[in-house]
Amino acid sequence: MSTTITPATAAPATTDTAVTRRRLGVLAVALPLWGAVSIAQAATREGFDILRHPLSLLATGDLGWLQIANFVLTGLLTVVGASGLRRALRGAPGGVWAPRLVGATGVGLVAAGALVMDPGAGFPVGAPADLPLLSWHAYGHMVAGTVSFTSLIAACAVLGHHLTRTGHRGPAVVSRVAGLGLAVGWGWAMAGGTAGTLTLAIGAIGAMVWIAAVAARVRRTI
């Protein structure tokens, strides 16, 4: 009896692996892309001060559509990327919750793009110097941000568990530190700490870049 695997039999597994790798590649690019586009706008938009203004405020004004698109596109790509992570980590420690949490981060990003903050704190140029009473969509943006940040922090923790269980203790520590950095930066911003918007930006982008790095690492192993 022949034990040769025919191309028809072998193709599904090969195709499945290729799909998983493509989706992990999407995740590895999508989250850093959000940070890069946000930083570029923060450096070039007139009147924007990262020490006073959250990156979400870039979604207001005449060029606000750029940040709205940044949120929505990154969120959609993150959801796609999370499905690749689910495929790659199936049966591994953290293989259920890590993809779910990354996917929830993406959903939160999409919602944050659809629900825009109110202009204020002098941005965009001509906006009131103080923060106005929040509109319904500004409250919605806060809820969406809470979903994304909470999910991102938890995803870093779960991936830290995965890396520990698979013998990668150094990266596991980095994963937990990335999540902690976001938690501290977010907490400092919510408390009205000095340059809290900067600490939040650093924490959020750092955690996003780390998730992307894990996706790239997993992609290389399959």
MODELLER restraints for C-alpha pairs under 7 A, 6 or more apart:
rsr = mdl.restraints
at = mdl.atoms
rsr.add(forms.Gaussian(group=physical.xy_distance, feature=features.Distance(at['CA:20:A'], at['CA:84:A']), mean=4.70, stdev=0.5))
rsr.add(forms.Gaussian(group=physical.xy_distance, feature=features.Distance(at['CA:20:A'], at['CA:87:A']), mean=6.35, stdev=0.5))
rsr.add(forms.Gaussian(group=physical.xy_distance, feature=features.Distance(at['CA:20:A'], at['CA:88:A']), mean=6.69, stdev=0.5))
rsr.add(forms.Gaussian(group=physical.xy_distance, feature=features.Distance(at['CA:21:A'], at['CA:84:A']), mean=6.98, stdev=0.5))
rsr.add(forms.Gaussian(group=physical.xy_distance, feature=features.Distance(at['CA:21:A'], at['CA:219:A']), mean=5.53, stdev=0.5))
rsr.add(forms.Gaussian(group=physical.xy_distance, feature=features.Distance(at['CA:23:A'], at['CA:80:A']), mean=6.23, stdev=0.5))
rsr.add(forms.Gaussian(group=physical.xy_distance, feature=features.Distance(at['CA:23:A'], at['CA:81:A']), mean=4.67, stdev=0.5))
rsr.add(forms.Gaussian(group=physical.xy_distance, feature=features.Distance(at['CA:23:A'], at['CA:84:A']), mean=4.73, stdev=0.5))
rsr.add(forms.Gaussian(group=physical.xy_distance, feature=features.Distance(at['CA:24:A'], at['CA:81:A']), mean=5.25, stdev=0.5))
rsr.add(forms.Gaussian(group=physical.xy_distance, feature=features.Distance(at['CA:24:A'], at['CA:84:A']), mean=5.15, stdev=0.5))
rsr.add(forms.Gaussian(group=physical.xy_distance, feature=features.Distance(at['CA:24:A'], at['CA:85:A']), mean=6.24, stdev=0.5))
rsr.add(forms.Gaussian(group=physical.xy_distance, feature=features.Distance(at['CA:24:A'], at['CA:215:A']), mean=5.48, stdev=0.5))
rsr.add(forms.Gaussian(group=physical.xy_distance, feature=features.Distance(at['CA:24:A'], at['CA:216:A']), mean=6.67, stdev=0.5))
rsr.add(forms.Gaussian(group=physical.xy_distance, feature=features.Distance(at['CA:24:A'], at['CA:219:A']), mean=6.01, stdev=0.5))
rsr.add(forms.Gaussian(group=physical.xy_distance, feature=features.Distance(at['CA:25:A'], at['CA:216:A']), mean=6.52, stdev=0.5))
rsr.add(forms.Gaussian(group=physical.xy_distance, feature=features.Distance(at['CA:26:A'], at['CA:77:A']), mean=6.39, stdev=0.5))
rsr.add(forms.Gaussian(group=physical.xy_distance, feature=features.Distance(at['CA:26:A'], at['CA:81:A']), mean=5.49, stdev=0.5))
rsr.add(forms.Gaussian(group=physical.xy_distance, feature=features.Distance(at['CA:27:A'], at['CA:77:A']), mean=6.65, stdev=0.5))
rsr.add(forms.Gaussian(group=physical.xy_distance, feature=features.Distance(at['CA:27:A'], at['CA:78:A']), mean=5.49, stdev=0.5))
rsr.add(forms.Gaussian(group=physical.xy_distance, feature=features.Distance(at['CA:27:A'], at['CA:81:A']), mean=4.29, stdev=0.5))
rsr.add(forms.Gaussian(group=physical.xy_distance, feature=features.Distance(at['CA:27:A'], at['CA:212:A']), mean=5.90, stdev=0.5))
rsr.add(forms.Gaussian(group=physical.xy_distance, feature=features.Distance(at['CA:27:A'], at['CA:215:A']), mean=6.41, stdev=0.5))
rsr.add(forms.Gaussian(group=physical.xy_distance, feature=features.Distance(at['CA:28:A'], at['CA:212:A']), mean=3.98, stdev=0.5))
rsr.add(forms.Gaussian(group=physical.xy_distance, feature=features.Distance(at['CA:28:A'], at['CA:213:A']), mean=6.29, stdev=0.5))
rsr.add(forms.Gaussian(group=physical.xy_distance, feature=features.Distance(at['CA:28:A'], at['CA:215:A']), mean=5.50, stdev=0.5))
rsr.add(forms.Gaussian(group=physical.xy_distance, feature=features.Distance(at['CA:28:A'], at['CA:216:A']), mean=5.54, stdev=0.5))
rsr.add(forms.Gaussian(group=physical.xy_distance, feature=features.Distance(at['CA:29:A'], at['CA:212:A']), mean=6.75, stdev=0.5))
rsr.add(forms.Gaussian(group=physical.xy_distance, feature=features.Distance(at['CA:30:A'], at['CA:74:A']), mean=5.36, stdev=0.5))
rsr.add(forms.Gaussian(group=physical.xy_distance, feature=features.Distance(at['CA:30:A'], at['CA:77:A']), mean=6.00, stdev=0.5))
rsr.add(forms.Gaussian(group=physical.xy_distance, feature=features.Distance(at['CA:30:A'], at['CA:78:A']), mean=6.26, stdev=0.5))
rsr.add(forms.Gaussian(group=physical.xy_distance, feature=features.Distance(at['CA:31:A'], at['CA:74:A']), mean=6.41, stdev=0.5))
rsr.add(forms.Gaussian(group=physical.xy_distance, feature=features.Distance(at['CA:31:A'], at['CA:208:A']), mean=5.33, stdev=0.5))
rsr.add(forms.Gaussian(group=physical.xy_distance, feature=features.Distance(at['CA:31:A'], at['CA:209:A']), mean=6.33, stdev=0.5))
rsr.add(forms.Gaussian(group=physical.xy_distance, feature=features.Distance(at['CA:31:A'], at['CA:212:A']), mean=6.32, stdev=0.5))
rsr.add(forms.Gaussian(group=physical.xy_distance, feature=features.Distance(at['CA:32:A'], at['CA:208:A']), mean=6.38, stdev=0.5))
rsr.add(forms.Gaussian(group=physical.xy_distance, feature=features.Distance(at['CA:32:A'], at['CA:209:A']), mean=5.34, stdev=0.5))
rsr.add(forms.Gaussian(group=physical.xy_distance, feature=features.Distance(at['CA:34:A'], at['CA:70:A']), mean=6.05, stdev=0.5))
rsr.add(forms.Gaussian(group=physical.xy_distance, feature=features.Distance(at['CA:34:A'], at['CA:74:A']), mean=6.18, stdev=0.5))
rsr.add(forms.Gaussian(group=physical.xy_distance, feature=features.Distance(at['CA:35:A'], at['CA:205:A']), mean=5.58, stdev=0.5))
rsr.add(forms.Gaussian(group=physical.xy_distance, feature=features.Distance(at['CA:38:A'], at['CA:55:A']), mean=6.54, stdev=0.5))
rsr.add(forms.Gaussian(group=physical.xy_distance, feature=features.Distance(at['CA:42:A'], at['CA:48:A']), mean=6.06, stdev=0.5))
rsr.add(forms.Gaussian(group=physical.xy_distance, feature=features.Distance(at['CA:42:A'], at['CA:50:A']), mean=6.71, stdev=0.5))
rsr.add(forms.Gaussian(group=physical.xy_distance, feature=features.Distance(at['CA:47:A'], at['CA:123:A']), mean=6.21, stdev=0.5))
rsr.add(forms.Gaussian(group=physical.xy_distance, feature=features.Distance(at['CA:47:A'], at['CA:124:A']), mean=6.51, stdev=0.5))
rsr.add(forms.Gaussian(group=physical.xy_distance, feature=features.Distance(at['CA:47:A'], at['CA:125:A']), mean=5.81, stdev=0.5))
rsr.add(forms.Gaussian(group=physical.xy_distance, feature=features.Distance(at['CA:48:A'], at['CA:123:A']), mean=6.37, stdev=0.5))
rsr.add(forms.Gaussian(group=physical.xy_distance, feature=features.Distance(at['CA:50:A'], at['CA:197:A']), mean=6.38, stdev=0.5))
rsr.add(forms.Gaussian(group=physical.xy_distance, feature=features.Distance(at['CA:50:A'], at['CA:198:A']), mean=5.74, stdev=0.5))
rsr.add(forms.Gaussian(group=physical.xy_distance, feature=features.Distance(at['CA:51:A'], at['CA:195:A']), mean=4.66, stdev=0.5))
rsr.add(forms.Gaussian(group=physical.xy_distance, feature=features.Distance(at['CA:51:A'], at['CA:197:A']), mean=5.86, stdev=0.5))
rsr.add(forms.Gaussian(group=physical.xy_distance, feature=features.Distance(at['CA:51:A'], at['CA:198:A']), mean=5.47, stdev=0.5))
rsr.add(forms.Gaussian(group=physical.xy_distance, feature=features.Distance(at['CA:52:A'], at['CA:195:A']), mean=6.39, stdev=0.5))
rsr.add(forms.Gaussian(group=physical.xy_distance, feature=features.Distance(at['CA:52:A'], at['CA:197:A']), mean=6.07, stdev=0.5))
rsr.add(forms.Gaussian(group=physical.xy_distance, feature=features.Distance(at['CA:53:A'], at['CA:197:A']), mean=6.00, stdev=0.5))
rsr.add(forms.Gaussian(group=physical.xy_distance, feature=features.Distance(at['CA:54:A'], at['CA:197:A']), mean=5.00, stdev=0.5))
rsr.add(forms.Gaussian(group=physical.xy_distance, feature=features.Distance(at['CA:55:A'], at['CA:201:A']), mean=6.98, stdev=0.5))
rsr.add(forms.Gaussian(group=physical.xy_distance, feature=features.Distance(at['CA:56:A'], at['CA:117:A']), mean=6.90, stdev=0.5))
rsr.add(forms.Gaussian(group=physical.xy_distance, feature=features.Distance(at['CA:57:A'], at['CA:117:A']), mean=6.12, stdev=0.5))
rsr.add(forms.Gaussian(group=physical.xy_distance, feature=features.Distance(at['CA:57:A'], at['CA:119:A']), mean=6.97, stdev=0.5))
rsr.add(forms.Gaussian(group=physical.xy_distance, feature=features.Distance(at['CA:58:A'], at['CA:64:A']), mean=5.70, stdev=0.5))
rsr.add(forms.Gaussian(group=physical.xy_distance, feature=features.Distance(at['CA:58:A'], at['CA:67:A']), mean=5.90, stdev=0.5))
rsr.add(forms.Gaussian(group=physical.xy_distance, feature=features.Distance(at['CA:59:A'], at['CA:65:A']), mean=6.16, stdev=0.5))
rsr.add(forms.Gaussian(group=physical.xy_distance, feature=features.Distance(at['CA:59:A'], at['CA:66:A']), mean=6.99, stdev=0.5))
rsr.add(forms.Gaussian(group=physical.xy_distance, feature=features.Distance(at['CA:59:A'], at['CA:67:A']), mean=4.80, stdev=0.5))
rsr.add(forms.Gaussian(group=physical.xy_distance, feature=features.Distance(at['CA:59:A'], at['CA:68:A']), mean=5.40, stdev=0.5))
rsr.add(forms.Gaussian(group=physical.xy_distance, feature=features.Distance(at['CA:59:A'], at['CA:116:A']), mean=6.40, stdev=0.5))
rsr.add(forms.Gaussian(group=physical.xy_distance, feature=features.Distance(at['CA:60:A'], at['CA:119:A']), mean=6.17, stdev=0.5))
rsr.add(forms.Gaussian(group=physical.xy_distance, feature=features.Distance(at['CA:60:A'], at['CA:124:A']), mean=6.69, stdev=0.5))
rsr.add(forms.Gaussian(group=physical.xy_distance, feature=features.Distance(at['CA:61:A'], at['CA:124:A']), mean=5.58, stdev=0.5))
rsr.add(forms.Gaussian(group=physical.xy_distance, feature=features.Distance(at['CA:68:A'], at['CA:113:A']), mean=4.59, stdev=0.5))
rsr.add(forms.Gaussian(group=physical.xy_distance, feature=features.Distance(at['CA:68:A'], at['CA:114:A']), mean=6.93, stdev=0.5))
rsr.add(forms.Gaussian(group=physical.xy_distance, feature=features.Distance(at['CA:69:A'], at['CA:113:A']), mean=6.96, stdev=0.5))
rsr.add(forms.Gaussian(group=physical.xy_distance, feature=features.Distance(at['CA:71:A'], at['CA:109:A']), mean=5.34, stdev=0.5))
rsr.add(forms.Gaussian(group=physical.xy_distance, feature=features.Distance(at['CA:71:A'], at['CA:110:A']), mean=5.73, stdev=0.5))
rsr.add(forms.Gaussian(group=physical.xy_distance, feature=features.Distance(at['CA:71:A'], at['CA:112:A']), mean=6.70, stdev=0.5))
rsr.add(forms.Gaussian(group=physical.xy_distance, feature=features.Distance(at['CA:71:A'], at['CA:113:A']), mean=4.82, stdev=0.5))
rsr.add(forms.Gaussian(group=physical.xy_distance, feature=features.Distance(at['CA:72:A'], at['CA:109:A']), mean=6.27, stdev=0.5))
rsr.add(forms.Gaussian(group=physical.xy_distance, feature=features.Distance(at['CA:72:A'], at['CA:110:A']), mean=4.26, stdev=0.5))
rsr.add(forms.Gaussian(group=physical.xy_distance, feature=features.Distance(at['CA:72:A'], at['CA:113:A']), mean=5.37, stdev=0.5))
rsr.add(forms.Gaussian(group=physical.xy_distance, feature=features.Distance(at['CA:75:A'], at['CA:106:A']), mean=3.90, stdev=0.5))
rsr.add(forms.Gaussian(group=physical.xy_distance, feature=features.Distance(at['CA:75:A'], at['CA:107:A']), mean=5.89, stdev=0.5))
rsr.add(forms.Gaussian(group=physical.xy_distance, feature=features.Distance(at['CA:75:A'], at['CA:109:A']), mean=4.78, stdev=0.5))
rsr.add(forms.Gaussian(group=physical.xy_distance, feature=features.Distance(at['CA:75:A'], at['CA:110:A']), mean=4.89, stdev=0.5))
rsr.add(forms.Gaussian(group=physical.xy_distance, feature=features.Distance(at['CA:76:A'], at['CA:106:A']), mean=6.17, stdev=0.5))
rsr.add(forms.Gaussian(group=physical.xy_distance, feature=features.Distance(at['CA:76:A'], at['CA:110:A']), mean=6.72, stdev=0.5))
rsr.add(forms.Gaussian(group=physical.xy_distance, feature=features.Distance(at['CA:78:A'], at['CA:103:A']), mean=6.37, stdev=0.5))
rsr.add(forms.Gaussian(group=physical.xy_distance, feature=features.Distance(at['CA:78:A'], at['CA:106:A']), mean=4.95, stdev=0.5))
rsr.add(forms.Gaussian(group=physical.xy_distance, feature=features.Distance(at['CA:79:A'], at['CA:103:A']), mean=4.61, stdev=0.5))
rsr.add(forms.Gaussian(group=physical.xy_distance, feature=features.Distance(at['CA:79:A'], at['CA:106:A']), mean=5.21, stdev=0.5))
rsr.add(forms.Gaussian(group=physical.xy_distance, feature=features.Distance(at['CA:79:A'], at['CA:107:A']), mean=6.92, stdev=0.5))
rsr.add(forms.Gaussian(group=physical.xy_distance, feature=features.Distance(at['CA:82:A'], at['CA:99:A']), mean=4.95, stdev=0.5))
rsr.add(forms.Gaussian(group=physical.xy_distance, feature=features.Distance(at['CA:82:A'], at['CA:102:A']), mean=5.73, stdev=0.5))
rsr.add(forms.Gaussian(group=physical.xy_distance, feature=features.Distance(at['CA:82:A'], at['CA:103:A']), mean=5.22, stdev=0.5))
rsr.add(forms.Gaussian(group=physical.xy_distance, feature=features.Distance(at['CA:83:A'], at['CA:99:A']), mean=6.70, stdev=0.5))
rsr.add(forms.Gaussian(group=physical.xy_distance, feature=features.Distance(at['CA:85:A'], at['CA:99:A']), mean=5.63, stdev=0.5))
rsr.add(forms.Gaussian(group=physical.xy_distance, feature=features.Distance(at['CA:85:A'], at['CA:215:A']), mean=6.99, stdev=0.5))
rsr.add(forms.Gaussian(group=physical.xy_distance, feature=features.Distance(at['CA:86:A'], at['CA:95:A']), mean=6.31, stdev=0.5))
rsr.add(forms.Gaussian(group=physical.xy_distance, feature=features.Distance(at['CA:86:A'], at['CA:96:A']), mean=6.82, stdev=0.5))
rsr.add(forms.Gaussian(group=physical.xy_distance, feature=features.Distance(at['CA:86:A'], at['CA:99:A']), mean=5.15, stdev=0.5))
rsr.add(forms.Gaussian(group=physical.xy_distance, feature=features.Distance(at['CA:89:A'], at['CA:95:A']), mean=4.54, stdev=0.5))
rsr.add(forms.Gaussian(group=physical.xy_distance, feature=features.Distance(at['CA:93:A'], at['CA:162:A']), mean=5.03, stdev=0.5))
rsr.add(forms.Gaussian(group=physical.xy_distance, feature=features.Distance(at['CA:93:A'], at['CA:165:A']), mean=6.75, stdev=0.5))
rsr.add(forms.Gaussian(group=physical.xy_distance, feature=features.Distance(at['CA:94:A'], at['CA:158:A']), mean=5.80, stdev=0.5))
rsr.add(forms.Gaussian(group=physical.xy_distance, feature=features.Distance(at['CA:94:A'], at['CA:159:A']), mean=6.51, stdev=0.5))
rsr.add(forms.Gaussian(group=physical.xy_distance, feature=features.Distance(at['CA:94:A'], at['CA:161:A']), mean=6.81, stdev=0.5))
rsr.add(forms.Gaussian(group=physical.xy_distance, feature=features.Distance(at['CA:94:A'], at['CA:162:A']), mean=5.27, stdev=0.5))
rsr.add(forms.Gaussian(group=physical.xy_distance, feature=features.Distance(at['CA:98:A'], at['CA:155:A']), mean=5.24, stdev=0.5))
rsr.add(forms.Gaussian(group=physical.xy_distance, feature=features.Distance(at['CA:98:A'], at['CA:158:A']), mean=5.79, stdev=0.5))
rsr.add(forms.Gaussian(group=physical.xy_distance, feature=features.Distance(at['CA:98:A'], at['CA:159:A']), mean=6.23, stdev=0.5))
rsr.add(forms.Gaussian(group=physical.xy_distance, feature=features.Distance(at['CA:101:A'], at['CA:151:A']), mean=5.03, stdev=0.5))
rsr.add(forms.Gaussian(group=physical.xy_distance, feature=features.Distance(at['CA:101:A'], at['CA:152:A']), mean=6.73, stdev=0.5))
rsr.add(forms.Gaussian(group=physical.xy_distance, feature=features.Distance(at['CA:101:A'], at['CA:154:A']), mean=6.91, stdev=0.5))
rsr.add(forms.Gaussian(group=physical.xy_distance, feature=features.Distance(at['CA:101:A'], at['CA:155:A']), mean=5.38, stdev=0.5))
rsr.add(forms.Gaussian(group=physical.xy_distance, feature=features.Distance(at['CA:102:A'], at['CA:151:A']), mean=6.68, stdev=0.5))
rsr.add(forms.Gaussian(group=physical.xy_distance, feature=features.Distance(at['CA:102:A'], at['CA:152:A']), mean=6.51, stdev=0.5))
rsr.add(forms.Gaussian(group=physical.xy_distance, feature=features.Distance(at['CA:102:A'], at['CA:155:A']), mean=6.17, stdev=0.5))
rsr.add(forms.Gaussian(group=physical.xy_distance, feature=features.Distance(at['CA:104:A'], at['CA:148:A']), mean=6.63, stdev=0.5))
rsr.add(forms.Gaussian(group=physical.xy_distance, feature=features.Distance(at['CA:104:A'], at['CA:151:A']), mean=6.17, stdev=0.5))
rsr.add(forms.Gaussian(group=physical.xy_distance, feature=features.Distance(at['CA:105:A'], at['CA:147:A']), mean=6.71, stdev=0.5))
rsr.add(forms.Gaussian(group=physical.xy_distance, feature=features.Distance(at['CA:105:A'], at['CA:148:A']), mean=4.20, stdev=0.5))
rsr.add(forms.Gaussian(group=physical.xy_distance, feature=features.Distance(at['CA:105:A'], at['CA:151:A']), mean=5.46, stdev=0.5))
rsr.add(forms.Gaussian(group=physical.xy_distance, feature=features.Distance(at['CA:105:A'], at['CA:152:A']), mean=5.93, stdev=0.5))
rsr.add(forms.Gaussian(group=physical.xy_distance, feature=features.Distance(at['CA:108:A'], at['CA:144:A']), mean=4.78, stdev=0.5))
rsr.add(forms.Gaussian(group=physical.xy_distance, feature=features.Distance(at['CA:108:A'], at['CA:145:A']), mean=6.30, stdev=0.5))
rsr.add(forms.Gaussian(group=physical.xy_distance, feature=features.Distance(at['CA:108:A'], at['CA:147:A']), mean=5.53, stdev=0.5))
rsr.add(forms.Gaussian(group=physical.xy_distance, feature=features.Distance(at['CA:108:A'], at['CA:148:A']), mean=4.74, stdev=0.5))
rsr.add(forms.Gaussian(group=physical.xy_distance, feature=features.Distance(at['CA:109:A'], at['CA:144:A']), mean=6.90, stdev=0.5))
rsr.add(forms.Gaussian(group=physical.xy_distance, feature=features.Distance(at['CA:109:A'], at['CA:148:A']), mean=6.35, stdev=0.5))
rsr.add(forms.Gaussian(group=physical.xy_distance, feature=features.Distance(at['CA:111:A'], at['CA:144:A']), mean=5.69, stdev=0.5))
rsr.add(forms.Gaussian(group=physical.xy_distance, feature=features.Distance(at['CA:112:A'], at['CA:141:A']), mean=4.90, stdev=0.5))
rsr.add(forms.Gaussian(group=physical.xy_distance, feature=features.Distance(at['CA:112:A'], at['CA:144:A']), mean=5.19, stdev=0.5))
rsr.add(forms.Gaussian(group=physical.xy_distance, feature=features.Distance(at['CA:112:A'], at['CA:145:A']), mean=6.26, stdev=0.5))
rsr.add(forms.Gaussian(group=physical.xy_distance, feature=features.Distance(at['CA:115:A'], at['CA:137:A']), mean=4.87, stdev=0.5))
rsr.add(forms.Gaussian(group=physical.xy_distance, feature=features.Distance(at['CA:115:A'], at['CA:138:A']), mean=6.41, stdev=0.5))
rsr.add(forms.Gaussian(group=physical.xy_distance, feature=features.Distance(at['CA:115:A'], at['CA:140:A']), mean=5.86, stdev=0.5))
rsr.add(forms.Gaussian(group=physical.xy_distance, feature=features.Distance(at['CA:115:A'], at['CA:141:A']), mean=5.02, stdev=0.5))
rsr.add(forms.Gaussian(group=physical.xy_distance, feature=features.Distance(at['CA:116:A'], at['CA:137:A']), mean=5.97, stdev=0.5))
rsr.add(forms.Gaussian(group=physical.xy_distance, feature=features.Distance(at['CA:116:A'], at['CA:138:A']), mean=5.77, stdev=0.5))
rsr.add(forms.Gaussian(group=physical.xy_distance, feature=features.Distance(at['CA:116:A'], at['CA:141:A']), mean=5.98, stdev=0.5))
rsr.add(forms.Gaussian(group=physical.xy_distance, feature=features.Distance(at['CA:117:A'], at['CA:137:A']), mean=6.85, stdev=0.5))
rsr.add(forms.Gaussian(group=physical.xy_distance, feature=features.Distance(at['CA:117:A'], at['CA:138:A']), mean=4.43, stdev=0.5))
rsr.add(forms.Gaussian(group=physical.xy_distance, feature=features.Distance(at['CA:117:A'], at['CA:141:A']), mean=6.29, stdev=0.5))
rsr.add(forms.Gaussian(group=physical.xy_distance, feature=features.Distance(at['CA:118:A'], at['CA:134:A']), mean=6.79, stdev=0.5))
rsr.add(forms.Gaussian(group=physical.xy_distance, feature=features.Distance(at['CA:118:A'], at['CA:138:A']), mean=5.93, stdev=0.5))
rsr.add(forms.Gaussian(group=physical.xy_distance, feature=features.Distance(at['CA:119:A'], at['CA:127:A']), mean=5.90, stdev=0.5))
rsr.add(forms.Gaussian(group=physical.xy_distance, feature=features.Distance(at['CA:120:A'], at['CA:127:A']), mean=5.37, stdev=0.5))
rsr.add(forms.Gaussian(group=physical.xy_distance, feature=features.Distance(at['CA:120:A'], at['CA:128:A']), mean=5.25, stdev=0.5))
rsr.add(forms.Gaussian(group=physical.xy_distance, feature=features.Distance(at['CA:120:A'], at['CA:129:A']), mean=6.09, stdev=0.5))
rsr.add(forms.Gaussian(group=physical.xy_distance, feature=features.Distance(at['CA:120:A'], at['CA:130:A']), mean=5.87, stdev=0.5))
rsr.add(forms.Gaussian(group=physical.xy_distance, feature=features.Distance(at['CA:120:A'], at['CA:131:A']), mean=4.84, stdev=0.5))
rsr.add(forms.Gaussian(group=physical.xy_distance, feature=features.Distance(at['CA:120:A'], at['CA:132:A']), mean=6.45, stdev=0.5))
rsr.add(forms.Gaussian(group=physical.xy_distance, feature=features.Distance(at['CA:121:A'], at['CA:127:A']), mean=6.99, stdev=0.5))
rsr.add(forms.Gaussian(group=physical.xy_distance, feature=features.Distance(at['CA:121:A'], at['CA:128:A']), mean=6.14, stdev=0.5))
rsr.add(forms.Gaussian(group=physical.xy_distance, feature=features.Distance(at['CA:121:A'], at['CA:129:A']), mean=4.44, stdev=0.5))
rsr.add(forms.Gaussian(group=physical.xy_distance, feature=features.Distance(at['CA:121:A'], at['CA:130:A']), mean=4.88, stdev=0.5))
rsr.add(forms.Gaussian(group=physical.xy_distance, feature=features.Distance(at['CA:121:A'], at['CA:131:A']), mean=5.61, stdev=0.5))
rsr.add(forms.Gaussian(group=physical.xy_distance, feature=features.Distance(at['CA:122:A'], at['CA:128:A']), mean=5.42, stdev=0.5))
rsr.add(forms.Gaussian(group=physical.xy_distance, feature=features.Distance(at['CA:122:A'], at['CA:129:A']), mean=4.48, stdev=0.5))
rsr.add(forms.Gaussian(group=physical.xy_distance, feature=features.Distance(at['CA:152:A'], at['CA:207:A']), mean=6.99, stdev=0.5))
rsr.add(forms.Gaussian(group=physical.xy_distance, feature=features.Distance(at['CA:153:A'], at['CA:179:A']), mean=4.39, stdev=0.5))
rsr.add(forms.Gaussian(group=physical.xy_distance, feature=features.Distance(at['CA:153:A'], at['CA:182:A']), mean=6.69, stdev=0.5))
rsr.add(forms.Gaussian(group=physical.xy_distance, feature=features.Distance(at['CA:153:A'], at['CA:183:A']), mean=6.72, stdev=0.5))
rsr.add(forms.Gaussian(group=physical.xy_distance, feature=features.Distance(at['CA:156:A'], at['CA:175:A']), mean=5.20, stdev=0.5))
rsr.add(forms.Gaussian(group=physical.xy_distance, feature=features.Distance(at['CA:156:A'], at['CA:176:A']), mean=5.82, stdev=0.5))
rsr.add(forms.Gaussian(group=physical.xy_distance, feature=features.Distance(at['CA:156:A'], at['CA:178:A']), mean=6.70, stdev=0.5))
rsr.add(forms.Gaussian(group=physical.xy_distance, feature=features.Distance(at['CA:156:A'], at['CA:179:A']), mean=5.13, stdev=0.5))
rsr.add(forms.Gaussian(group=physical.xy_distance, feature=features.Distance(at['CA:157:A'], at['CA:175:A']), mean=6.56, stdev=0.5))
rsr.add(forms.Gaussian(group=physical.xy_distance, feature=features.Distance(at['CA:157:A'], at['CA:176:A']), mean=5.25, stdev=0.5))
rsr.add(forms.Gaussian(group=physical.xy_distance, feature=features.Distance(at['CA:157:A'], at['CA:179:A']), mean=6.43, stdev=0.5))
rsr.add(forms.Gaussian(group=physical.xy_distance, feature=features.Distance(at['CA:159:A'], at['CA:175:A']), mean=6.67, stdev=0.5))
rsr.add(forms.Gaussian(group=physical.xy_distance, feature=features.Distance(at['CA:160:A'], at['CA:172:A']), mean=4.18, stdev=0.5))
rsr.add(forms.Gaussian(group=physical.xy_distance, feature=features.Distance(at['CA:160:A'], at['CA:173:A']), mean=6.64, stdev=0.5))
rsr.add(forms.Gaussian(group=physical.xy_distance, feature=features.Distance(at['CA:160:A'], at['CA:175:A']), mean=5.09, stdev=0.5))
rsr.add(forms.Gaussian(group=physical.xy_distance, feature=features.Distance(at['CA:160:A'], at['CA:176:A']), mean=5.66, stdev=0.5))
rsr.add(forms.Gaussian(group=physical.xy_distance, feature=features.Distance(at['CA:161:A'], at['CA:172:A']), mean=6.79, stdev=0.5))
rsr.add(forms.Gaussian(group=physical.xy_distance, feature=features.Distance(at['CA:163:A'], at['CA:169:A']), mean=6.41, stdev=0.5))
rsr.add(forms.Gaussian(group=physical.xy_distance, feature=features.Distance(at['CA:163:A'], at['CA:171:A']), mean=6.68, stdev=0.5))
rsr.add(forms.Gaussian(group=physical.xy_distance, feature=features.Distance(at['CA:163:A'], at['CA:172:A']), mean=5.00, stdev=0.5))
rsr.add(forms.Gaussian(group=physical.xy_distance, feature=features.Distance(at['CA:164:A'], at['CA:172:A']), mean=5.52, stdev=0.5))
rsr.add(forms.Gaussian(group=physical.xy_distance, feature=features.Distance(at['CA:175:A'], at['CA:210:A']), mean=6.91, stdev=0.5))
rsr.add(forms.Gaussian(group=physical.xy_distance, feature=features.Distance(at['CA:178:A'], at['CA:206:A']), mean=6.30, stdev=0.5))
rsr.add(forms.Gaussian(group=physical.xy_distance, feature=features.Distance(at['CA:178:A'], at['CA:207:A']), mean=5.02, stdev=0.5))
rsr.add(forms.Gaussian(group=physical.xy_distance, feature=features.Distance(at['CA:178:A'], at['CA:210:A']), mean=6.92, stdev=0.5))
rsr.add(forms.Gaussian(group=physical.xy_distance, feature=features.Distance(at['CA:179:A'], at['CA:207:A']), mean=6.02, stdev=0.5))
rsr.add(forms.Gaussian(group=physical.xy_distance, feature=features.Distance(at['CA:181:A'], at['CA:203:A']), mean=5.12, stdev=0.5))
rsr.add(forms.Gaussian(group=physical.xy_distance, feature=features.Distance(at['CA:182:A'], at['CA:200:A']), mean=6.61, stdev=0.5))
rsr.add(forms.Gaussian(group=physical.xy_distance, feature=features.Distance(at['CA:182:A'], at['CA:203:A']), mean=3.85, stdev=0.5))
rsr.add(forms.Gaussian(group=physical.xy_distance, feature=features.Distance(at['CA:182:A'], at['CA:204:A']), mean=5.40, stdev=0.5))
rsr.add(forms.Gaussian(group=physical.xy_distance, feature=features.Distance(at['CA:182:A'], at['CA:207:A']), mean=6.53, stdev=0.5))
rsr.add(forms.Gaussian(group=physical.xy_distance, feature=features.Distance(at['CA:185:A'], at['CA:196:A']), mean=6.86, stdev=0.5))
rsr.add(forms.Gaussian(group=physical.xy_distance, feature=features.Distance(at['CA:185:A'], at['CA:199:A']), mean=4.61, stdev=0.5))
rsr.add(forms.Gaussian(group=physical.xy_distance, feature=features.Distance(at['CA:185:A'], at['CA:200:A']), mean=4.36, stdev=0.5))
rsr.add(forms.Gaussian(group=physical.xy_distance, feature=features.Distance(at['CA:185:A'], at['CA:203:A']), mean=5.48, stdev=0.5))
rsr.add(forms.Gaussian(group=physical.xy_distance, feature=features.Distance(at['CA:186:A'], at['CA:200:A']), mean=4.94, stdev=0.5))
rsr.add(forms.Gaussian(group=physical.xy_distance, feature=features.Distance(at['CA:188:A'], at['CA:196:A']), mean=5.55, stdev=0.5))
rsr.add(forms.Gaussian(group=physical.xy_distance, feature=features.Distance(at['CA:189:A'], at['CA:196:A']), mean=3.85, stdev=0.5))
rsr.add(forms.Gaussian(group=physical.xy_distance, feature=features.Distance(at['CA:189:A'], at['CA:197:A']), mean=5.68, stdev=0.5))
rsr.add(forms.Gaussian(group=physical.xy_distance, feature=features.Distance(at['CA:189:A'], at['CA:200:A']), mean=6.17, stdev=0.5))
